[in-house]
Amino acid sequence: IYKIPDGKPENVFAFSGEAKNKKYATEIIHECHEAWRRLVGDQNIAQAAGNLSILNSRVQGSPAQVHPNDPIYSKIPPGQNLPPAPIDPSISKW
C-alpha cells in the first residue's frame, strides 16, 4: 500500500500473499541457522560459495576461528559503535 500513492503497483508477496504460521517461520530459521553452521564449519563450502572469508573470533570449533595470539587477529578491524545514519526524507513520502 505504501507505493500506491506514487502510482506504483502494490507489492506481490510470496505464497500468494498468504501469511505463514509460527511453525513454518521457525523451520525456516532453523534451516538458515544450519546452513550458516555448515558454512562457518567448512572452509571448502566457503570457497565453493565464492571464496567467502569465514574468519571469526567467536565461533567455537570453526576451522577459521582466530585467537588473540594468532598473527591474523590484529588484521581484524575492531567494531565501531557508530550512530545511525540519517534517513533520507524521500523514503517517508506518502
PDB file of N, CA, C and O in Angstrom:
ATOM      1  N   ILE A   1       0.825  -1.192   0.000  1.00  0.00           N
ATOM      2  CA  ILE A   1       0.000   0.000   0.000  1.00  0.00           C
ATOM      3  C   ILE A   1       0.871   1.258   0.000  1.00  0.00           C
ATOM      4  O   ILE A   1       0.454   2.285  -0.536  1.00  0.00           O
ATOM      5  N   TYR A   2       2.063   1.205   0.584  1.00  0.00           N
ATOM      6  CA  TYR A   2       2.887   2.402   0.685  1.00  0.00           C
ATOM      7  C   TYR A   2       3.324   2.933  -0.663  1.00  0.00           C
ATOM      8  O   TYR A   2       3.663   4.112  -0.762  1.00  0.00           O
ATOM      9  N   LYS A   3       3.332   2.122  -1.702  1.00  0.00           N
ATOM     10  CA  LYS A   3       3.771   2.581  -3.026  1.00  0.00           C
ATOM     11  C   LYS A   3       2.640   3.193  -3.851  1.00  0.00           C
ATOM     12  O   LYS A   3       2.886   4.004  -4.743  1.00  0.00           O
ATOM     13  N   ILE A   4       1.451   2.818  -3.561  1.00  0.00           N
ATOM     14  CA  ILE A   4       0.306   3.171  -4.396  1.00  0.00           C
ATOM     15  C   ILE A   4       0.121   4.680  -4.583  1.00  0.00           C
ATOM     16  O   ILE A   4      -0.197   5.104  -5.694  1.00  0.00           O
ATOM     17  N   PRO A   5       0.307   5.524  -3.532  1.00  0.00           N
ATOM     18  CA  PRO A   5       0.135   6.969  -3.755  1.00  0.00           C
ATOM     19  C   PRO A   5       1.076   7.542  -4.816  1.00  0.00           C
ATOM     20  O   PRO A   5       0.772   8.570  -5.421  1.00  0.00           O
ATOM     21  N   ASP A   6       2.212   6.889  -5.046  1.00  0.00           N
ATOM     22  CA  ASP A   6       3.155   7.344  -6.076  1.00  0.00           C
ATOM     23  C   ASP A   6       2.831   6.757  -7.445  1.00  0.00           C
ATOM     24  O   ASP A   6       3.567   6.983  -8.406  1.00  0.00           O
ATOM     25  N   GLY A   7       1.734   6.002  -7.540  1.00  0.00           N
ATOM     26  CA  GLY A   7       1.354   5.422  -8.819  1.00  0.00           C
ATOM     27  C   GLY A   7       2.066   4.117  -9.138  1.00  0.00           C
ATOM     28  O   GLY A   7       1.969   3.617 -10.258  1.00  0.00           O
ATOM     29  N   LYS A   8       2.782   3.557  -8.161  1.00  0.00           N
ATOM     30  CA  LYS A   8       3.484   2.289  -8.380  1.00  0.00           C
ATOM     31  C   LYS A   8       2.554   1.138  -8.013  1.00  0.00           C
ATOM     32  O   LYS A   8       1.625   1.318  -7.226  1.00  0.00           O
ATOM     33  N   PRO A   9       2.797  -0.045  -8.579  1.00  0.00           N
ATOM     34  CA  PRO A   9       1.930  -1.180  -8.248  1.00  0.00           C
ATOM     35  C   PRO A   9       2.188  -1.680  -6.825  1.00  0.00           C
ATOM     36  O   PRO A   9       3.274  -1.499  -6.275  1.00  0.00           O
ATOM     37  N   GLU A  10       1.193  -2.295  -6.260  1.00  0.00           N
ATOM     38  CA  GLU A  10       1.302  -2.883  -4.926  1.00  0.00           C
ATOM     39  C   GLU A  10       2.283  -4.050  -4.974  1.00  0.00           C
ATOM     40  O   GLU A  10       2.353  -4.754  -5.981  1.00  0.00           O
ATOM     41  N   ASN A  11       3.044  -4.264  -3.892  1.00  0.00           N
ATOM     42  CA  ASN A  11       3.956  -5.401  -3.826  1.00  0.00           C
ATOM     43  C   ASN A  11       3.190  -6.713  -3.901  1.00  0.00           C
ATOM     44  O   ASN A  11       2.067  -6.818  -3.407  1.00  0.00           O
ATOM     45  N   VAL A  12       3.802  -7.700  -4.519  1.00  0.00           N
ATOM     46  CA  VAL A  12       3.239  -9.046  -4.550  1.00  0.00           C
ATOM     47  C   VAL A  12       4.152  -9.914  -3.705  1.00  0.00           C
ATOM     48  O   VAL A  12       5.350 -10.006  -3.975  1.00  0.00           O
ATOM     49  N   PHE A  13       3.602 -10.541  -2.697  1.00  0.00           N
ATOM     50  CA  PHE A  13       4.391 -11.331  -1.779  1.00  0.00           C
ATOM     51  C   PHE A  13       4.325 -12.816  -2.136  1.00  0.00           C
ATOM     52  O   PHE A  13       3.406 -13.273  -2.817  1.00  0.00           O
ATOM     53  N   ALA A  14       5.312 -13.543  -1.662  1.00  0.00           N
ATOM     54  CA  ALA A  14       5.369 -14.985  -1.901  1.00  0.00           C
ATOM     55  C   ALA A  14       4.148 -15.666  -1.304  1.00  0.00           C
ATOM     56  O   ALA A  14       3.439 -15.086  -0.482  1.00  0.00           O
ATOM     57  N   PHE A  15       3.916 -16.868  -1.714  1.00  0.00           N
ATOM     58  CA  PHE A  15       2.802 -17.695  -1.219  1.00  0.00           C
ATOM     59  C   PHE A  15       1.455 -17.043  -1.483  1.00  0.00           C
ATOM     60  O   PHE A  15       0.518 -17.199  -0.700  1.00  0.00           O
ATOM     61  N   SER A  16       1.361 -16.312  -2.586  1.00  0.00           N
ATOM     62  CA  SER A  16       0.118 -15.638  -2.979  1.00  0.00           C
ATOM     63  C   SER A  16      -0.382 -14.693  -1.889  1.00  0.00           C
ATOM     64  O   SER A  16      -1.589 -14.505  -1.734  1.00  0.00           O
ATOM     65  N   GLY A  17       0.535 -14.104  -1.141  1.00  0.00           N
ATOM     66  CA  GLY A  17       0.165 -13.164  -0.097  1.00  0.00           C
ATOM     67  C   GLY A  17      -0.294 -13.814   1.188  1.00  0.00           C
ATOM     68  O   GLY A  17      -0.654 -13.120   2.139  1.00  0.00           O
ATOM     69  N   GLU A  18      -0.286 -15.148   1.234  1.00  0.00           N
ATOM     70  CA  GLU A  18      -0.756 -15.866   2.422  1.00  0.00           C
ATOM     71  C   GLU A  18       0.294 -15.798   3.532  1.00  0.00           C
ATOM     72  O   GLU A  18       1.470 -16.069   3.294  1.00  0.00           O
ATOM     73  N   ALA A  19      -0.127 -15.441   4.726  1.00  0.00           N
ATOM     74  CA  ALA A  19       0.785 -15.415   5.875  1.00  0.00           C
ATOM     75  C   ALA A  19       1.058 -16.846   6.325  1.00  0.00           C
ATOM     76  O   ALA A  19       0.172 -17.701   6.304  1.00  0.00           O
ATOM     77  N   LYS A  20       2.291 -17.087   6.730  1.00  0.00           N
ATOM     78  CA  LYS A  20       2.652 -18.414   7.230  1.00  0.00           C
ATOM     79  C   LYS A  20       2.636 -18.398   8.753  1.00  0.00           C
ATOM     80  O   LYS A  20       2.757 -17.347   9.381  1.00  0.00           O
ATOM     81  N   ASN A  21       2.484 -19.591   9.333  1.00  0.00           N
ATOM     82  CA  ASN A  21       2.370 -19.681  10.783  1.00  0.00           C
ATOM     83  C   ASN A  21       3.730 -19.753  11.470  1.00  0.00           C
ATOM     84  O   ASN A  21       4.770 -19.800  10.813  1.00  0.00           O
ATOM     85  N   LYS A  22       3.706 -19.760  12.784  1.00  0.00           N
ATOM     86  CA  LYS A  22       4.927 -19.768  13.597  1.00  0.00           C
ATOM     87  C   LYS A  22       5.773 -21.003  13.312  1.00  0.00           C
ATOM     88  O   LYS A  22       6.998 -20.907  13.238  1.00  0.00           O
ATOM     89  N   LYS A  23       5.142 -22.156  13.151  1.00  0.00           N
ATOM     90  CA  LYS A  23       5.884 -23.395  12.889  1.00  0.00           C
ATOM     91  C   LYS A  23       6.688 -23.267  11.599  1.00  0.00           C
ATOM     92  O   LYS A  23       7.853 -23.660  11.553  1.00  0.00           O
ATOM     93  N   TYR A  24       6.088 -22.732  10.576  1.00  0.00           N
ATOM     94  CA  TYR A  24       6.775 -22.561   9.296  1.00  0.00           C
ATOM     95  C   TYR A  24       7.957 -21.599   9.451  1.00  0.00           C
ATOM     96  O   TYR A  24       9.049 -21.875   8.955  1.00  0.00           O
ATOM     97  N   ALA A  25       7.743 -20.479  10.133  1.00  0.00           N
ATOM     98  CA  ALA A  25       8.810 -19.497  10.330  1.00  0.00           C
ATOM     99  C   ALA A  25       9.963 -20.089  11.133  1.00  0.00           C
ATOM    100  O   ALA A  25      11.130 -19.856  10.818  1.00  0.00           O
ATOM    101  N   THR A  26       9.634 -20.853  12.167  1.00  0.00           N
ATOM    102  CA  THR A  26      10.668 -21.482  12.993  1.00  0.00           C
ATOM    103  C   THR A  26      11.479 -22.480  12.179  1.00  0.00           C
ATOM    104  O   THR A  26      12.697 -22.561  12.342  1.00  0.00           O
ATOM    105  N   GLU A  27      10.832 -23.236  11.314  1.00  0.00           N
ATOM    106  CA  GLU A  27      11.556 -24.184  10.455  1.00  0.00           C
ATOM    107  C   GLU A  27      12.524 -23.456   9.524  1.00  0.00           C
ATOM    108  O   GLU A  27      13.645 -23.918   9.314  1.00  0.00           O
ATOM    109  N   ILE A  28      12.105 -22.336   8.973  1.00  0.00           N
ATOM    110  CA  ILE A  28      12.979 -21.552   8.093  1.00  0.00           C
ATOM    111  C   ILE A  28      14.178 -21.018   8.880  1.00  0.00           C
ATOM    112  O   ILE A  28      15.307 -21.042   8.391  1.00  0.00           O
ATOM    113  N   ILE A  29      13.929 -20.542  10.086  1.00  0.00           N
ATOM    114  CA  ILE A  29      15.024 -20.041  10.926  1.00  0.00           C
ATOM    115  C   ILE A  29      16.026 -21.152  11.214  1.00  0.00           C
ATOM    116  O   ILE A  29      17.234 -20.937  11.110  1.00  0.00           O
ATOM    117  N   HIS A  30      15.541 -22.335  11.572  1.00  0.00           N
ATOM    118  CA  HIS A  30      16.437 -23.469  11.842  1.00  0.00           C
ATOM    119  C   HIS A  30      17.208 -23.872  10.586  1.00  0.00           C
ATOM    120  O   HIS A  30      18.398 -24.180  10.660  1.00  0.00           O
ATOM    121  N   GLU A  31      16.550 -23.871   9.458  1.00  0.00           N
ATOM    122  CA  GLU A  31      17.209 -24.216   8.196  1.00  0.00           C
ATOM    123  C   GLU A  31      18.340 -23.228   7.882  1.00  0.00           C
ATOM    124  O   GLU A  31      19.432 -23.632   7.481  1.00  0.00           O
ATOM    125  N   CYS A  32      18.071 -21.944   8.065  1.00  0.00           N
ATOM    126  CA  CYS A  32      19.099 -20.924   7.813  1.00  0.00           C
ATOM    127  C   CYS A  32      20.251 -21.055   8.803  1.00  0.00           C
ATOM    128  O   CYS A  32      21.415 -20.905   8.432  1.00  0.00           O
ATOM    129  N   HIS A  33      19.927 -21.332  10.055  1.00  0.00           N
ATOM    130  CA  HIS A  33      20.971 -21.482  11.068  1.00  0.00           C
ATOM    131  C   HIS A  33      21.874 -22.678  10.747  1.00  0.00           C
ATOM    132  O   HIS A  33      23.095 -22.588  10.874  1.00  0.00           O
ATOM    133  N   GLU A  34      21.282 -23.778  10.337  1.00  0.00           N
ATOM    134  CA  GLU A  34      22.089 -24.951   9.992  1.00  0.00           C
ATOM    135  C   GLU A  34      22.964 -24.679   8.770  1.00  0.00           C
ATOM    136  O   GLU A  34      24.107 -25.133   8.717  1.00  0.00           O
ATOM    137  N   ALA A  35      22.447 -23.951   7.799  1.00  0.00           N
ATOM    138  CA  ALA A  35      23.255 -23.588   6.624  1.00  0.00           C
ATOM    139  C   ALA A  35      24.430 -22.716   7.057  1.00  0.00           C
ATOM    140  O   ALA A  35      25.545 -22.888   6.564  1.00  0.00           O
ATOM    141  N   TRP A  36      24.190 -21.789   7.969  1.00  0.00           N
ATOM    142  CA  TRP A  36      25.270 -20.929   8.480  1.00  0.00           C
ATOM    143  C   TRP A  36      26.299 -21.763   9.230  1.00  0.00           C
ATOM    144  O   TRP A  36      27.501 -21.555   9.058  1.00  0.00           O
ATOM    145  N   ARG A  37      25.850 -22.702  10.058  1.00  0.00           N
ATOM    146  CA  ARG A  37      26.782 -23.549  10.815  1.00  0.00           C
ATOM    147  C   ARG A  37      27.648 -24.376   9.878  1.00  0.00           C
ATOM    148  O   ARG A  37      28.847 -24.529  10.112  1.00  0.00           O
ATOM    149  N   ARG A  38      27.046 -24.913   8.813  1.00  0.00           N
ATOM    150  CA  ARG A  38      27.838 -25.671   7.839  1.00  0.00           C
ATOM    151  C   ARG A  38      28.856 -24.765   7.153  1.00  0.00           C
ATOM    152  O   ARG A  38      29.993 -25.172   6.914  1.00  0.00           O
ATOM    153  N   LEU A  39      28.449 -23.544   6.839  1.00  0.00           N
ATOM    154  CA  LEU A  39      29.343 -22.604   6.170  1.00  0.00           C
ATOM    155  C   LEU A  39      30.548 -22.260   7.041  1.00  0.00           C
ATOM    156  O   LEU A  39      31.685 -22.374   6.584  1.00  0.00           O
ATOM    157  N   VAL A  40      30.324 -21.844   8.282  1.00  0.00           N
ATOM    158  CA  VAL A  40      31.448 -21.443   9.134  1.00  0.00           C
ATOM    159  C   VAL A  40      32.253 -22.634   9.626  1.00  0.00           C
ATOM    160  O   VAL A  40      33.346 -22.463  10.165  1.00  0.00           O
ATOM    161  N   GLY A  41      31.728 -23.830   9.449  1.00  0.00           N
ATOM    162  CA  GLY A  41      32.437 -25.021   9.906  1.00  0.00           C
ATOM    163  C   GLY A  41      33.234 -25.718   8.828  1.00  0.00           C
ATOM    164  O   GLY A  41      33.899 -26.715   9.109  1.00  0.00           O
ATOM    165  N   ASP A  42      33.190 -25.221   7.592  1.00  0.00           N
ATOM    166  CA  ASP A  42      33.857 -25.927   6.494  1.00  0.00           C
ATOM    167  C   ASP A  42      34.412 -24.931   5.483  1.00  0.00           C
ATOM    168  O   ASP A  42      33.661 -24.309   4.732  1.00  0.00           O
ATOM    169  N   GLN A  43      35.724 -24.787   5.472  1.00  0.00           N
ATOM    170  CA  GLN A  43      36.375 -23.851   4.552  1.00  0.00           C
ATOM    171  C   GLN A  43      36.077 -24.196   3.096  1.00  0.00           C
ATOM    172  O   GLN A  43      35.995 -23.295   2.261  1.00  0.00           O
ATOM    173  N   ASN A  44      35.913 -25.482   2.768  1.00  0.00           N
ATOM    174  CA  ASN A  44      35.618 -25.889   1.387  1.00  0.00           C
ATOM    175  C   ASN A  44      34.272 -25.341   0.920  1.00  0.00           C
ATOM    176  O   ASN A  44      34.133 -24.917  -0.227  1.00  0.00           O
ATOM    177  N   ILE A  45      33.288 -25.351   1.807  1.00  0.00           N
ATOM    178  CA  ILE A  45      31.973 -24.794   1.459  1.00  0.00           C
ATOM    179  C   ILE A  45      32.101 -23.291   1.237  1.00  0.00           C
ATOM    180  O   ILE A  45      31.520 -22.746   0.298  1.00  0.00           O
ATOM    181  N   ALA A  46      32.860 -22.625   2.099  1.00  0.00           N
ATOM    182  CA  ALA A  46      33.049 -21.180   1.959  1.00  0.00           C
ATOM    183  C   ALA A  46      33.732 -20.844   0.640  1.00  0.00           C
ATOM    184  O   ALA A  46      33.367 -19.869  -0.017  1.00  0.00           O
ATOM    185  N   GLN A  47      34.714 -21.639   0.250  1.00  0.00           N
ATOM    186  CA  GLN A  47      35.398 -21.389  -1.025  1.00  0.00           C
ATOM    187  C   GLN A  47      34.467 -21.646  -2.202  1.00  0.00           C
ATOM    188  O   GLN A  47      34.467 -20.885  -3.170  1.00  0.00           O
ATOM    189  N   ALA A  48      33.683 -22.704  -2.128  1.00  0.00           N
ATOM    190  CA  ALA A  48      32.752 -23.023  -3.216  1.00  0.00           C
ATOM    191  C   ALA A  48      31.665 -21.966  -3.351  1.00  0.00           C
ATOM    192  O   ALA A  48      31.097 -21.793  -4.430  1.00  0.00           O
ATOM    193  N   ALA A  49      31.371 -21.258  -2.263  1.00  0.00           N
ATOM    194  CA  ALA A  49      30.329 -20.225  -2.279  1.00  0.00           C
ATOM    195  C   ALA A  49      30.876 -18.872  -2.716  1.00  0.00           C
ATOM    196  O   ALA A  49      30.227 -17.847  -2.509  1.00  0.00           O
ATOM    197  N   GLY A  50      32.048 -18.858  -3.309  1.00  0.00           N
ATOM    198  CA  GLY A  50      32.604 -17.598  -3.799  1.00  0.00           C
ATOM    199  C   GLY A  50      33.810 -17.151  -3.001  1.00  0.00           C
ATOM    200  O   GLY A  50      34.105 -15.959  -2.907  1.00  0.00           O
ATOM    201  N   ASN A  51      34.505 -18.123  -2.427  1.00  0.00           N
ATOM    202  CA  ASN A  51      35.705 -17.834  -1.647  1.00  0.00           C
ATOM    203  C   ASN A  51      35.423 -16.852  -0.507  1.00  0.00           C
ATOM    204  O   ASN A  51      36.140 -15.870  -0.314  1.00  0.00           O
ATOM    205  N   LEU A  52      34.362 -17.147   0.238  1.00  0.00           N
ATOM    206  CA  LEU A  52      33.980 -16.303   1.371  1.00  0.00           C
ATOM    207  C   LEU A  52      34.972 -16.461   2.513  1.00  0.00           C
ATOM    208  O   LEU A  52      35.467 -17.559   2.767  1.00  0.00           O
ATOM    209  N   SER A  53      35.256 -15.385   3.187  1.00  0.00           N
ATOM    210  CA  SER A  53      36.079 -15.456   4.383  1.00  0.00           C
ATOM    211  C   SER A  53      35.186 -15.821   5.557  1.00  0.00           C
ATOM    212  O   SER A  53      34.157 -15.189   5.797  1.00  0.00           O
ATOM    213  N   ILE A  54      35.595 -16.846   6.278  1.00  0.00           N
ATOM    214  CA  ILE A  54      34.830 -17.231   7.461  1.00  0.00           C
ATOM    215  C   ILE A  54      35.635 -16.978   8.737  1.00  0.00           C
ATOM    216  O   ILE A  54      35.348 -17.552   9.787  1.00  0.00           O
ATOM    217  N   LEU A  55      36.655 -16.103   8.630  1.00  0.00           N
ATOM    218  CA  LEU A  55      37.432 -15.741   9.812  1.00  0.00           C
ATOM    219  C   LEU A  55      36.498 -15.202  10.879  1.00  0.00           C
ATOM    220  O   LEU A  55      35.599 -14.410  10.596  1.00  0.00           O
ATOM    221  N   ASN A  56      36.721 -15.635  12.094  1.00  0.00           N
ATOM    222  CA  ASN A  56      35.898 -15.164  13.195  1.00  0.00           C
ATOM    223  C   ASN A  56      36.663 -15.341  14.489  1.00  0.00           C
ATOM    224  O   ASN A  56      37.650 -16.074  14.544  1.00  0.00           O
ATOM    225  N   SER A  57      36.209 -14.675  15.516  1.00  0.00           N
ATOM    226  CA  SER A  57      36.853 -14.792  16.817  1.00  0.00           C
ATOM    227  C   SER A  57      35.925 -15.390  17.865  1.00  0.00           C
ATOM    228  O   SER A  57      36.294 -15.469  19.037  1.00  0.00           O
ATOM    229  N   ARG A  58      34.743 -15.808  17.470  1.00  0.00           N
ATOM    230  CA  ARG A  58      33.751 -16.249  18.453  1.00  0.00           C
ATOM    231  C   ARG A  58      33.190 -17.653  18.252  1.00  0.00           C
ATOM    232  O   ARG A  58      32.703 -18.243  19.216  1.00  0.00           O
ATOM    233  N   VAL A  59      33.235 -18.213  17.044  1.00  0.00           N
ATOM    234  CA  VAL A  59      32.560 -19.477  16.774  1.00  0.00           C
ATOM    235  C   VAL A  59      33.465 -20.636  17.180  1.00  0.00           C
ATOM    236  O   VAL A  59      34.393 -21.004  16.459  1.00  0.00           O
ATOM    237  N   GLN A  60      33.176 -21.202  18.347  1.00  0.00           N
ATOM    238  CA  GLN A  60      33.963 -22.312  18.869  1.00  0.00           C
ATOM    239  C   GLN A  60      33.922 -23.486  17.891  1.00  0.00           C
ATOM    240  O   GLN A  60      32.853 -23.861  17.410  1.00  0.00           O
ATOM    241  N   GLY A  61      35.088 -24.062  17.599  1.00  0.00           N
ATOM    242  CA  GLY A  61      35.164 -25.222  16.724  1.00  0.00           C
ATOM    243  C   GLY A  61      35.247 -24.879  15.248  1.00  0.00           C
ATOM    244  O   GLY A  61      35.432 -25.772  14.422  1.00  0.00           O
ATOM    245  N   SER A  62      35.116 -23.632  14.903  1.00  0.00           N
ATOM    246  CA  SER A  62      35.225 -23.243  13.500  1.00  0.00           C
ATOM    247  C   SER A  62      36.680 -23.366  13.065  1.00  0.00           C
ATOM    248  O   SER A  62      37.576 -22.951  13.801  1.00  0.00           O
ATOM    249  N   PRO A  63      36.936 -23.932  11.873  1.00  0.00           N
ATOM    250  CA  PRO A  63      38.319 -24.042  11.422  1.00  0.00           C
ATOM    251  C   PRO A  63      38.969 -22.686  11.155  1.00  0.00           C
ATOM    252  O   PRO A  63      40.191 -22.599  11.032  1.00  0.00           O
ATOM    253  N   ALA A  64      38.173 -21.646  11.067  1.00  0.00           N
ATOM    254  CA  ALA A  64      38.703 -20.310  10.795  1.00  0.00           C
ATOM    255  C   ALA A  64      38.653 -19.405  12.015  1.00  0.00           C
ATOM    256  O   ALA A  64      38.797 -18.187  11.901  1.00  0.00           O
ATOM    257  N   GLN A  65      38.446 -20.009  13.195  1.00  0.00           N
ATOM    258  CA  GLN A  65      38.436 -19.192  14.404  1.00  0.00           C
ATOM    259  C   GLN A  65      39.861 -18.725  14.684  1.00  0.00           C
ATOM    260  O   GLN A  65      40.801 -19.519  14.664  1.00  0.00           O
ATOM    261  N   VAL A  66      40.007 -17.451  14.940  1.00  0.00           N
ATOM    262  CA  VAL A  66      41.319 -16.892  15.275  1.00  0.00           C
ATOM    263  C   VAL A  66      41.293 -16.434  16.730  1.00  0.00           C
ATOM    264  O   VAL A  66      40.260 -16.016  17.252  1.00  0.00           O
ATOM    265  N   HIS A  67      42.436 -16.522  17.357  1.00  0.00           N
ATOM    266  CA  HIS A  67      42.576 -16.162  18.763  1.00  0.00           C
ATOM    267  C   HIS A  67      43.487 -14.947  18.868  1.00  0.00           C
ATOM    268  O   HIS A  67      44.233 -14.657  17.932  1.00  0.00           O
ATOM    269  N   PRO A  68      43.442 -14.237  19.979  1.00  0.00           N
ATOM    270  CA  PRO A  68      44.262 -13.032  20.115  1.00  0.00           C
ATOM    271  C   PRO A  68      45.754 -13.249  19.860  1.00  0.00           C
ATOM    272  O   PRO A  68      46.448 -12.311  19.467  1.00  0.00           O
ATOM    273  N   ASN A  69      46.255 -14.458  20.075  1.00  0.00           N
ATOM    274  CA  ASN A  69      47.684 -14.700  19.841  1.00  0.00           C
ATOM    275  C   ASN A  69      48.000 -15.078  18.391  1.00  0.00           C
ATOM    276  O   ASN A  69      49.172 -15.228  18.044  1.00  0.00           O
ATOM    277  N   ASP A  70      46.980 -15.236  17.534  1.00  0.00           N
ATOM    278  CA  ASP A  70      47.206 -15.521  16.108  1.00  0.00           C
ATOM    279  C   ASP A  70      47.624 -14.235  15.395  1.00  0.00           C
ATOM    280  O   ASP A  70      47.039 -13.180  15.643  1.00  0.00           O
ATOM    281  N   PRO A  71      48.633 -14.303  14.509  1.00  0.00           N
ATOM    282  CA  PRO A  71      49.083 -13.091  13.805  1.00  0.00           C
ATOM    283  C   PRO A  71      47.975 -12.397  13.016  1.00  0.00           C
ATOM    284  O   PRO A  71      47.970 -11.171  12.902  1.00  0.00           O
ATOM    285  N   ILE A  72      47.046 -13.167  12.475  1.00  0.00           N
ATOM    286  CA  ILE A  72      45.994 -12.556  11.649  1.00  0.00           C
ATOM    287  C   ILE A  72      44.972 -11.792  12.493  1.00  0.00           C
ATOM    288  O   ILE A  72      44.224 -10.962  11.977  1.00  0.00           O
ATOM    289  N   TYR A  73      44.949 -12.082  13.790  1.00  0.00           N
ATOM    290  CA  TYR A  73      43.976 -11.436  14.685  1.00  0.00           C
ATOM    291  C   TYR A  73      44.081  -9.910  14.629  1.00  0.00           C
ATOM    292  O   TYR A  73      43.066  -9.214  14.673  1.00  0.00           O
ATOM    293  N   SER A  74      45.294  -9.400  14.535  1.00  0.00           N
ATOM    294  CA  SER A  74      45.474  -7.947  14.521  1.00  0.00           C
ATOM    295  C   SER A  74      44.939  -7.310  13.242  1.00  0.00           C
ATOM    296  O   SER A  74      44.772  -6.092  13.183  1.00  0.00           O
ATOM    297  N   LYS A  75      44.668  -8.118  12.219  1.00  0.00           N
ATOM    298  CA  LYS A  75      44.131  -7.582  10.950  1.00  0.00           C
ATOM    299  C   LYS A  75      42.616  -7.468  10.964  1.00  0.00           C
ATOM    300  O   LYS A  75      42.031  -6.856  10.070  1.00  0.00           O
ATOM    301  N   ILE A  76      41.975  -8.052  11.970  1.00  0.00           N
ATOM    302  CA  ILE A  76      40.517  -7.950  12.071  1.00  0.00           C
ATOM    303  C   ILE A  76      40.188  -6.572  12.631  1.00  0.00           C
ATOM    304  O   ILE A  76      40.606  -6.244  13.741  1.00  0.00           O
ATOM    305  N   PRO A  77      39.447  -5.762  11.881  1.00  0.00           N
ATOM    306  CA  PRO A  77      39.158  -4.408  12.368  1.00  0.00           C
ATOM    307  C   PRO A  77      38.250  -4.458  13.600  1.00  0.00           C
ATOM    308  O   PRO A  77      37.377  -5.320  13.700  1.00  0.00           O
ATOM    309  N   PRO A  78      38.458  -3.539  14.525  1.00  0.00           N
ATOM    310  CA  PRO A  78      37.589  -3.506  15.706  1.00  0.00           C
ATOM    311  C   PRO A  78      36.190  -3.044  15.317  1.00  0.00           C
ATOM    312  O   PRO A  78      35.994  -2.357  14.314  1.00  0.00           O
ATOM    313  N   GLY A  79      35.243  -3.435  16.126  1.00  0.00           N
ATOM    314  CA  GLY A  79      33.876  -2.992  15.893  1.00  0.00           C
ATOM    315  C   GLY A  79      33.752  -1.499  16.112  1.00  0.00           C
ATOM    316  O   GLY A  79      34.513  -0.905  16.876  1.00  0.00           O
ATOM    317  N   GLN A  80      32.796  -0.903  15.441  1.00  0.00           N
ATOM    318  CA  GLN A  80      32.556   0.528  15.587  1.00  0.00           C
ATOM    319  C   GLN A  80      31.112   0.738  16.012  1.00  0.00           C
ATOM    320  O   GLN A  80      30.182   0.309  15.329  1.00  0.00           O
ATOM    321  N   ASN A  81      30.940   1.387  17.121  1.00  0.00           N
ATOM    322  CA  ASN A  81      29.597   1.713  17.582  1.00  0.00           C
ATOM    323  C   ASN A  81      29.248   3.107  17.069  1.00  0.00           C
ATOM    324  O   ASN A  81      29.365   4.097  17.791  1.00  0.00           O
ATOM    325  N   LEU A  82      28.825   3.166  15.830  1.00  0.00           N
ATOM    326  CA  LEU A  82      28.504   4.444  15.195  1.00  0.00           C
ATOM    327  C   LEU A  82      27.026   4.763  15.390  1.00  0.00           C
ATOM    328  O   LEU A  82      26.208   3.852  15.513  1.00  0.00           O
ATOM    329  N   PRO A  83      26.681   6.031  15.420  1.00  0.00           N
ATOM    330  CA  PRO A  83      25.257   6.379  15.481  1.00  0.00           C
ATOM    331  C   PRO A  83      24.600   6.024  14.145  1.00  0.00           C
ATOM    332  O   PRO A  83      25.278   5.941  13.121  1.00  0.00           O
ATOM    333  N   PRO A  84      23.308   5.818  14.157  1.00  0.00           N
ATOM    334  CA  PRO A  84      22.622   5.503  12.899  1.00  0.00           C
ATOM    335  C   PRO A  84      22.790   6.623  11.879  1.00  0.00           C
ATOM    336  O   PRO A  84      22.834   7.801  12.234  1.00  0.00           O
ATOM    337  N   ALA A  85      22.881   6.246  10.627  1.00  0.00           N
ATOM    338  CA  ALA A  85      22.966   7.240   9.555  1.00  0.00           C
ATOM    339  C   ALA A  85      21.617   7.942   9.442  1.00  0.00           C
ATOM    340  O   ALA A  85      20.586   7.342   9.744  1.00  0.00           O
ATOM    341  N   PRO A  86      21.607   9.182   9.019  1.00  0.00           N
ATOM    342  CA  PRO A  86      20.322   9.871   8.854  1.00  0.00           C
ATOM    343  C   PRO A  86      19.488   9.200   7.757  1.00  0.00           C
ATOM    344  O   PRO A  86      20.015   8.685   6.771  1.00  0.00           O
ATOM    345  N   ILE A  87      18.202   9.224   7.961  1.00  0.00           N
ATOM    346  CA  ILE A  87      17.271   8.620   6.996  1.00  0.00           C
ATOM    347  C   ILE A  87      16.893   9.669   5.966  1.00  0.00           C
ATOM    348  O   ILE A  87      16.480  10.778   6.307  1.00  0.00           O
ATOM    349  N   ASP A  88      17.038   9.304   4.715  1.00  0.00           N
ATOM    350  CA  ASP A  88      16.692  10.209   3.632  1.00  0.00           C
ATOM    351  C   ASP A  88      15.191  10.514   3.714  1.00  0.00           C
ATOM    352  O   ASP A  88      14.383   9.586   3.709  1.00  0.00           O
ATOM    353  N   PRO A  89      14.806  11.780   3.788  1.00  0.00           N
ATOM    354  CA  PRO A  89      13.392  12.118   3.927  1.00  0.00           C
ATOM    355  C   PRO A  89      12.532  11.650   2.754  1.00  0.00           C
ATOM    356  O   PRO A  89      11.315  11.534   2.899  1.00  0.00           O
ATOM    357  N   SER A  90      13.129  11.383   1.613  1.00  0.00           N
ATOM    358  CA  SER A  90      12.326  10.970   0.453  1.00  0.00           C
ATOM    359  C   SER A  90      11.659   9.610   0.670  1.00  0.00           C
ATOM    360  O   SER A  90      10.667   9.300   0.011  1.00  0.00           O
ATOM    361  N   ILE A  91      12.193   8.796   1.588  1.00  0.00           N
ATOM    362  CA  ILE A  91      11.564   7.492   1.780  1.00  0.00           C
ATOM    363  C   ILE A  91      10.347   7.553   2.681  1.00  0.00           C
ATOM    364  O   ILE A  91       9.608   6.575   2.794  1.00  0.00           O
ATOM    365  N   SER A  92      10.129   8.691   3.322  1.00  0.00           N
ATOM    366  CA  SER A  92       8.947   8.865   4.169  1.00  0.00           C
ATOM    367  C   SER A  92       7.818   9.555   3.415  1.00  0.00           C
ATOM    368  O   SER A  92       6.824   9.967   4.013  1.00  0.00           O
ATOM    369  N   LYS A  93       7.973   9.678   2.121  1.00  0.00           N
ATOM    370  CA  LYS A  93       6.964  10.361   1.303  1.00  0.00           C
ATOM    371  C   LYS A  93       5.693   9.522   1.213  1.00  0.00           C
ATOM    372  O   LYS A  93       5.744   8.337   0.884  1.00  0.00           O
ATOM    373  N   TRP A  94       4.571  10.135   1.502  1.00  0.00           N
ATOM    374  CA  TRP A  94       3.292   9.455   1.359  1.00  0.00           C
ATOM    375  C   TRP A  94       2.573  10.128   0.265  1.00  0.00           C
ATOM    376  O   TRP A  94       1.451   9.743  -0.064  1.00  0.00           O
TER     377      TRP A  94
END
